[in-house]
Amino acid sequence: MKVIPAVDIKGGNCVRLVQGQADRETVYGNDPVAMAVHWDEAGAQLIHIVDLDGAFEGLPKNADIIKNIIYGSTVDIQVGGGIRTMEALDGYFSAGAYRCILGTIALKDPAFVEKASAKYPGKIMVGIDAKNGLVAIKGWVEVSEKKASELAHQMESCGAAGFIFTDIGRDGMMQGPNLDATRAFCETTSLPVIASGGVTKLEDITAISKLADCGVEGMIVGKALYDKSFGLKDALKLADEHAG
């Protein structure tokens, strides 16, 4: 069970948004590379990097910063946000990215996911962000009419390696994860799932760890770490204890 720190980049800064809303941001630093190094040194096995500007605008906007994070890291880096072309994927994988996450493009162009998965087998994750069970896209600005469960089934057939599942209603709200929604989503797929959104306290680490039986392999943690609600080392220890 991985505890995965998030580094969200907007305007070159390390930020956290509330429910993905661009105008509800908190800036936690102006050096995302240094922030990633911090989580690396704190013991993270995997770091989750998101180009928020890219997610909103539909193409990578902070690629140089992200590549510098990859170059300077000793751990695996997964990248998402605005990746909608093979050129963007090639750039990140050439830099050494561990995995890339496709979001909006998965809904808009499933064939692209199939092509990307064929070119980079085991390396393409699909980010499914849900609000009341429906898929949200374009940095969560739009909510589609597609059920998250339907998209998961479709992406599984396209060769995706797994999913990042985010319940938008809980993201950045510090209200705890939506365990029922996460479990329900996991039950729709045989692929591994990384849970995201709402982790607030150490008890949430334990609660999500208990979802390992339905396919959850890790959890992304953002605001709670930045606000120092708990430390990464404590979270990693707790996850390891549960796994043991």
C-alpha positions as YAML, in Angstrom:
chain: A
units: angstrom
residues:
- id: 1
  name: MET
  ca: [0.00, 0.00, 0.00]
- id: 2
  name: LYS
  ca: [1.75, 3.13, -1.25]
- id: 3
  name: VAL
  ca: [1.30, 6.56, 0.32]
- id: 4
  name: ILE
  ca: [1.95, 8.94, -2.58]
- id: 5
  name: PRO
  ca: [2.65, 12.64, -1.99]
- id: 6
  name: ALA
  ca: [1.21, 15.00, -4.59]
- id: 7
  name: VAL
  ca: [3.02, 17.96, -6.13]
- id: 8
  name: ASP
  ca: [0.51, 20.08, -8.04]
- id: 9
  name: ILE
  ca: [2.05, 22.79, -10.23]
- id: 10
  name: LYS
  ca: [0.25, 25.98, -11.27]
- id: 11
  name: GLY
  ca: [1.99, 29.07, -12.56]
- id: 12
  name: GLY
  ca: [5.31, 27.50, -11.66]
- id: 13
  name: ASN
  ca: [4.30, 27.23, -8.00]
- id: 14
  name: CYS
  ca: [3.47, 24.27, -5.81]
- id: 15
  name: VAL
  ca: [-0.22, 24.65, -4.93]
- id: 16
  name: ARG
  ca: [-3.27, 22.82, -3.67]
- id: 17
  name: LEU
  ca: [-6.76, 23.52, -4.96]
- id: 18
  name: VAL
  ca: [-10.10, 23.03, -3.24]
- id: 19
  name: GLN
  ca: [-12.29, 20.69, -5.29]
- id: 20
  name: GLY
  ca: [-10.11, 21.42, -8.32]
- id: 21
  name: GLN
  ca: [-11.23, 25.05, -8.55]
- id: 22
  name: ALA
  ca: [-8.50, 27.27, -10.03]
- id: 23
  name: ASP
  ca: [-9.60, 30.29, -8.01]
- id: 24
  name: ARG
  ca: [-9.43, 28.42, -4.69]
- id: 25
  name: GLU
  ca: [-5.73, 27.75, -4.42]
- id: 26
  name: THR
  ca: [-3.19, 27.79, -1.63]
- id: 27
  name: VAL
  ca: [0.44, 28.29, -2.63]
- id: 28
  name: TYR
  ca: [2.84, 26.11, -0.65]
- id: 29
  name: GLY
  ca: [6.05, 27.12, -2.35]
- id: 30
  name: ASN
  ca: [7.58, 28.51, -5.52]
- id: 31
  name: ASP
  ca: [9.94, 25.59, -6.14]
- id: 32
  name: PRO
  ca: [8.14, 22.36, -7.09]
- id: 33
  name: VAL
  ca: [11.47, 20.64, -7.73]
- id: 34
  name: ALA
  ca: [12.57, 21.29, -4.16]
- id: 35
  name: MET
  ca: [9.20, 20.08, -2.89]
- id: 36
  name: ALA
  ca: [9.57, 16.82, -4.79]
- id: 37
  name: VAL
  ca: [13.08, 16.40, -3.39]
- id: 38
  name: HIS
  ca: [11.63, 16.93, 0.09]
- id: 39
  name: TRP
  ca: [9.13, 14.07, -0.35]
- id: 40
  name: ASP
  ca: [11.83, 11.93, -1.94]
- id: 41
  name: GLU
  ca: [14.09, 12.41, 1.08]
- id: 42
  name: ALA
  ca: [11.17, 11.83, 3.45]
- id: 43
  name: GLY
  ca: [10.81, 8.29, 2.16]
- id: 44
  name: ALA
  ca: [8.22, 8.37, -0.63]
- id: 45
  name: GLN
  ca: [8.37, 5.44, -3.06]
- id: 46
  name: LEU
  ca: [6.31, 7.22, -5.69]
- id: 47
  name: ILE
  ca: [5.47, 10.91, -6.22]
- id: 48
  name: HIS
  ca: [2.40, 12.17, -8.07]
- id: 49
  name: ILE
  ca: [3.02, 15.27, -10.21]
- id: 50
  name: VAL
  ca: [0.17, 17.21, -11.78]
- id: 51
  name: ASP
  ca: [0.46, 20.05, -14.30]
- id: 52
  name: LEU
  ca: [-2.66, 21.95, -13.28]
- id: 53
  name: ASP
  ca: [-2.19, 24.60, -15.96]
- id: 54
  name: GLY
  ca: [-1.93, 21.75, -18.45]
- id: 55
  name: ALA
  ca: [-5.15, 20.18, -17.16]
- id: 56
  name: PHE
  ca: [-7.04, 23.44, -17.61]
- id: 57
  name: GLU
  ca: [-5.51, 24.41, -20.96]
- id: 58
  name: GLY
  ca: [-5.25, 20.99, -22.58]
- id: 59
  name: LEU
  ca: [-1.51, 20.81, -23.21]
- id: 60
  name: PRO
  ca: [1.60, 20.60, -21.02]
- id: 61
  name: LYS
  ca: [2.52, 23.99, -19.56]
- id: 62
  name: ASN
  ca: [5.01, 23.04, -16.86]
- id: 63
  name: ALA
  ca: [6.82, 20.25, -18.68]
- id: 64
  name: ASP
  ca: [10.29, 21.67, -18.09]
- id: 65
  name: ILE
  ca: [9.73, 21.84, -14.34]
- id: 66
  name: ILE
  ca: [8.32, 18.32, -14.30]
- id: 67
  name: LYS
  ca: [11.24, 16.94, -16.28]
- id: 68
  name: ASN
  ca: [13.63, 18.58, -13.82]
- id: 69
  name: ILE
  ca: [11.75, 16.82, -11.02]
- id: 70
  name: ILE
  ca: [12.20, 13.51, -12.81]
- id: 71
  name: TYR
  ca: [15.90, 14.16, -13.44]
- id: 72
  name: GLY
  ca: [16.53, 15.03, -9.80]
- id: 73
  name: SER
  ca: [14.51, 12.25, -8.20]
- id: 74
  name: THR
  ca: [15.68, 8.92, -6.84]
- id: 75
  name: VAL
  ca: [12.13, 7.52, -6.75]
- id: 76
  name: ASP
  ca: [9.41, 6.83, -9.32]
- id: 77
  name: ILE
  ca: [7.50, 9.81, -10.70]
- id: 78
  name: GLN
  ca: [4.04, 9.60, -12.23]
- id: 79
  name: VAL
  ca: [2.82, 12.57, -14.25]
- id: 80
  name: GLY
  ca: [-0.59, 13.89, -15.24]
- id: 81
  name: GLY
  ca: [-2.25, 17.07, -16.45]
- id: 82
  name: GLY
  ca: [-2.77, 18.12, -20.06]
- id: 83
  name: ILE
  ca: [-1.27, 15.00, -21.64]
- id: 84
  name: ARG
  ca: [-3.31, 14.61, -24.80]
- id: 85
  name: THR
  ca: [-0.75, 13.84, -27.53]
- id: 86
  name: MET
  ca: [1.81, 11.13, -28.18]
- id: 87
  name: GLU
  ca: [4.44, 13.88, -28.33]
- id: 88
  name: ALA
  ca: [3.69, 14.84, -24.75]
- id: 89
  name: LEU
  ca: [3.89, 11.21, -23.64]
- id: 90
  name: ASP
  ca: [7.15, 10.70, -25.51]
- id: 91
  name: GLY
  ca: [8.63, 13.75, -23.82]
- id: 92
  name: TYR
  ca: [7.85, 12.58, -20.30]
- id: 93
  name: PHE
  ca: [8.86, 8.97, -20.85]
- id: 94
  name: SER
  ca: [12.09, 10.04, -22.55]
- id: 95
  name: ALA
  ca: [12.84, 12.08, -19.44]
- id: 96
  name: GLY
  ca: [12.34, 8.98, -17.29]
- id: 97
  name: ALA
  ca: [8.76, 9.19, -16.03]
- id: 98
  name: TYR
  ca: [7.57, 5.99, -14.38]
- id: 99
  name: ARG
  ca: [3.96, 6.34, -15.52]
- id: 100
  name: CYS
  ca: [1.78, 8.91, -17.23]
- id: 101
  name: ILE
  ca: [-1.84, 9.61, -16.42]
- id: 102
  name: LEU
  ca: [-4.42, 10.33, -19.10]
- id: 103
  name: GLY
  ca: [-7.60, 12.11, -18.08]
- id: 104
  name: THR
  ca: [-9.76, 14.19, -20.42]
- id: 105
  name: ILE
  ca: [-8.38, 12.49, -23.53]
- id: 106
  name: ALA
  ca: [-9.54, 9.11, -22.21]
- id: 107
  name: LEU
  ca: [-13.13, 10.26, -22.42]
- id: 108
  name: LYS
  ca: [-12.75, 12.23, -25.63]
- id: 109
  name: ASP
  ca: [-10.57, 9.80, -27.59]
- id: 110
  name: PRO
  ca: [-10.42, 6.23, -26.24]
- id: 111
  name: ALA
  ca: [-8.44, 5.16, -29.30]
- id: 112
  name: PHE
  ca: [-5.57, 7.34, -28.11]
- id: 113
  name: VAL
  ca: [-5.45, 5.42, -24.83]
- id: 114
  name: GLU
  ca: [-5.29, 2.21, -26.80]
- id: 115
  name: LYS
  ca: [-2.40, 3.51, -28.92]
- id: 116
  name: ALA
  ca: [-0.55, 4.89, -25.90]
- id: 117
  name: SER
  ca: [-0.99, 1.66, -23.95]
- id: 118
  name: ALA
  ca: [0.33, -0.35, -26.88]
- id: 119
  name: LYS
  ca: [3.40, 1.86, -27.18]
- id: 120
  name: TYR
  ca: [4.01, 2.04, -23.41]
- id: 121
  name: PRO
  ca: [2.57, -1.18, -21.94]
- id: 122
  name: GLY
  ca: [2.04, -1.07, -18.19]
- id: 123
  name: LYS
  ca: [2.86, 2.64, -18.10]
- id: 124
  name: ILE
  ca: [-0.46, 4.33, -18.92]
- id: 125
  name: MET
  ca: [-2.79, 5.07, -16.04]
- id: 126
  name: VAL
  ca: [-6.20, 6.65, -16.55]
- id: 127
  name: GLY
  ca: [-7.33, 9.32, -14.15]
- id: 128
  name: ILE
  ca: [-11.05, 9.10, -13.48]
- id: 129
  name: ASP
  ca: [-12.38, 12.04, -11.51]
- id: 130
  name: ALA
  ca: [-15.95, 11.56, -10.40]
- id: 131
  name: LYS
  ca: [-18.68, 13.77, -9.04]
- id: 132
  name: ASN
  ca: [-21.80, 11.91, -7.96]
- id: 133
  name: GLY
  ca: [-20.60, 8.96, -10.01]
- id: 134
  name: LEU
  ca: [-20.16, 10.95, -13.24]
- id: 135
  name: VAL
  ca: [-16.82, 11.70, -14.93]
- id: 136
  name: ALA
  ca: [-15.46, 15.26, -14.64]
- id: 137
  name: ILE
  ca: [-12.97, 16.54, -17.20]
- id: 138
  name: LYS
  ca: [-10.83, 19.54, -18.23]
- id: 139
  name: GLY
  ca: [-9.41, 20.09, -14.77]
- id: 140
  name: TRP
  ca: [-12.84, 19.29, -13.30]
- id: 141
  name: VAL
  ca: [-14.39, 22.31, -15.02]
- id: 142
  name: GLU
  ca: [-16.91, 20.11, -16.86]
- id: 143
  name: VAL
  ca: [-18.95, 17.14, -15.64]
- id: 144
  name: SER
  ca: [-19.86, 14.70, -18.39]
- id: 145
  name: GLU
  ca: [-22.82, 12.36, -18.64]
- id: 146
  name: LYS
  ca: [-20.53, 9.30, -18.58]
- id: 147
  name: LYS
  ca: [-20.55, 7.10, -15.52]
- id: 148
  name: ALA
  ca: [-17.15, 6.50, -13.94]
- id: 149
  name: SER
  ca: [-17.84, 2.77, -13.96]
- id: 150
  name: GLU
  ca: [-18.57, 2.79, -17.70]
- id: 151
  name: LEU
  ca: [-15.36, 4.66, -18.49]
- id: 152
  name: ALA
  ca: [-13.36, 2.24, -16.33]
- id: 153
  name: HIS
  ca: [-14.72, -0.74, -18.24]
- id: 154
  name: GLN
  ca: [-13.93, 0.94, -21.55]
- id: 155
  name: MET
  ca: [-10.39, 1.89, -20.53]
- id: 156
  name: GLU
  ca: [-9.69, -1.61, -19.29]
- id: 157
  name: SER
  ca: [-10.45, -2.91, -22.78]
- id: 158
  name: CYS
  ca: [-8.12, -0.24, -24.21]
- id: 159
  name: GLY
  ca: [-5.15, -1.61, -22.29]
- id: 160
  name: ALA
  ca: [-4.81, 0.86, -19.41]
- id: 161
  name: ALA
  ca: [-2.57, -0.34, -16.59]
- id: 162
  name: GLY
  ca: [-4.78, 1.00, -13.80]
- id: 163
  name: PHE
  ca: [-6.71, 3.97, -12.50]
- id: 164
  name: ILE
  ca: [-6.32, 7.05, -10.35]
- id: 165
  name: PHE
  ca: [-9.78, 7.50, -8.83]
- id: 166
  name: THR
  ca: [-10.64, 10.87, -7.34]
- id: 167
  name: ASP
  ca: [-13.88, 11.82, -5.66]
- id: 168
  name: ILE
  ca: [-14.02, 15.54, -6.42]
- id: 169
  name: GLY
  ca: [-16.43, 16.27, -3.62]
- id: 170
  name: ARG
  ca: [-13.78, 15.36, -1.04]
- id: 171
  name: ASP
  ca: [-10.61, 16.65, -2.72]
- id: 172
  name: GLY
  ca: [-8.94, 19.43, -0.75]
- id: 173
  name: MET
  ca: [-11.90, 19.64, 1.64]
- id: 174
  name: MET
  ca: [-10.17, 17.84, 4.54]
- id: 175
  name: GLN
  ca: [-13.36, 15.88, 5.22]
- id: 176
  name: GLY
  ca: [-12.01, 12.37, 4.83]
- id: 177
  name: PRO
  ca: [-12.07, 10.11, 1.76]
- id: 178
  name: ASN
  ca: [-15.25, 8.78, 0.21]
- id: 179
  name: LEU
  ca: [-14.62, 5.13, 1.03]
- id: 180
  name: ASP
  ca: [-17.96, 3.91, -0.30]
- id: 181
  name: ALA
  ca: [-17.46, 5.56, -3.68]
- id: 182
  name: THR
  ca: [-13.90, 4.24, -3.89]
- id: 183
  name: ARG
  ca: [-14.93, 0.69, -3.05]
- id: 184
  name: ALA
  ca: [-17.83, 0.86, -5.50]
- id: 185
  name: PHE
  ca: [-15.47, 2.02, -8.24]
- id: 186
  name: CYS
  ca: [-12.98, -0.75, -7.48]
- id: 187
  name: GLU
  ca: [-15.72, -3.31, -7.82]
- id: 188
  name: THR
  ca: [-16.20, -2.24, -11.47]
- id: 189
  name: THR
  ca: [-12.65, -3.12, -12.53]
- id: 190
  name: SER
  ca: [-10.04, -5.82, -12.13]
- id: 191
  name: LEU
  ca: [-7.22, -3.31, -12.58]
- id: 192
  name: PRO
  ca: [-5.32, -1.73, -9.66]
- id: 193
  name: VAL
  ca: [-6.67, 1.56, -8.31]
- id: 194
  name: ILE
  ca: [-4.96, 4.46, -6.59]
- id: 195
  name: ALA
  ca: [-7.36, 6.41, -4.38]
- id: 196
  name: SER
  ca: [-7.20, 10.19, -4.29]
- id: 197
  name: GLY
  ca: [-9.04, 12.94, -2.48]
- id: 198
  name: GLY
  ca: [-10.01, 13.66, 1.10]
- id: 199
  name: VAL
  ca: [-7.21, 12.09, 3.14]
- id: 200
  name: THR
  ca: [-7.20, 14.23, 6.26]
- id: 201
  name: LYS
  ca: [-5.81, 12.30, 9.21]
- id: 202
  name: LEU
  ca: [-3.83, 9.16, 9.96]
- id: 203
  name: GLU
  ca: [-7.03, 7.19, 10.50]
- id: 204
  name: ASP
  ca: [-7.80, 7.75, 6.82]
- id: 205
  name: ILE
  ca: [-4.55, 5.97, 5.93]
- id: 206
  name: THR
  ca: [-5.78, 2.95, 7.85]
- id: 207
  name: ALA
  ca: [-9.24, 3.14, 6.30]
- id: 208
  name: ILE
  ca: [-7.94, 3.23, 2.74]
- id: 209
  name: SER
  ca: [-5.41, 0.49, 3.48]
- id: 210
  name: LYS
  ca: [-8.34, -1.75, 4.30]
- id: 211
  name: LEU
  ca: [-9.52, -1.36, 0.70]
- id: 212
  name: ALA
  ca: [-6.53, -3.36, -0.53]
- id: 213
  name: ASP
  ca: [-8.80, -6.39, -0.73]
- id: 214
  name: CYS
  ca: [-10.79, -4.76, -3.54]
- id: 215
  name: GLY
  ca: [-7.80, -3.57, -5.56]
- id: 216
  name: VAL
  ca: [-6.58, -0.32, -4.03]
- id: 217
  name: GLU
  ca: [-2.78, -0.31, -4.26]
- id: 218
  name: GLY
  ca: [-2.09, 3.19, -2.98]
- id: 219
  name: MET
  ca: [-3.39, 6.61, -2.03]
- id: 220
  name: ILE
  ca: [-2.45, 10.12, -3.09]
- id: 221
  name: VAL
  ca: [-2.09, 12.59, -0.24]
- id: 222
  name: GLY
  ca: [-1.86, 16.34, -0.72]
- id: 223
  name: LYS
  ca: [-3.27, 19.02, 1.54]
- id: 224
  name: ALA
  ca: [-2.95, 17.00, 4.75]
- id: 225
  name: LEU
  ca: [0.82, 16.71, 4.23]
- id: 226
  name: TYR
  ca: [1.24, 20.35, 3.27]
- id: 227
  name: ASP
  ca: [-0.81, 21.55, 6.24]
- id: 228
  name: LYS
  ca: [1.19, 19.14, 8.43]
- id: 229
  name: SER
  ca: [-1.89, 17.34, 9.70]
- id: 230
  name: PHE
  ca: [0.51, 14.39, 9.85]
- id: 231
  name: GLY
  ca: [3.94, 13.54, 8.54]
- id: 232
  name: LEU
  ca: [4.77, 11.37, 5.56]
- id: 233
  name: LYS
  ca: [6.98, 9.09, 7.64]
- id: 234
  name: ASP
  ca: [4.11, 8.39, 10.06]
- id: 235
  name: ALA
  ca: [1.75, 7.70, 7.17]
- id: 236
  name: LEU
  ca: [4.24, 5.35, 5.50]
- id: 237
  name: LYS
  ca: [4.80, 3.52, 8.76]
- id: 238
  name: LEU
  ca: [1.08, 3.07, 9.30]
- id: 239
  name: ALA
  ca: [0.55, 1.78, 5.76]
- id: 240
  name: ASP
  ca: [3.44, -0.67, 6.21]
- id: 241
  name: GLU
  ca: [2.03, -1.90, 9.51]
- id: 242
  name: HIS
  ca: [-1.31, -2.58, 7.90]
- id: 243
  name: ALA
  ca: [0.34, -4.41, 5.03]
- id: 244
  name: GLY
  ca: [2.29, -6.50, 7.53]
...
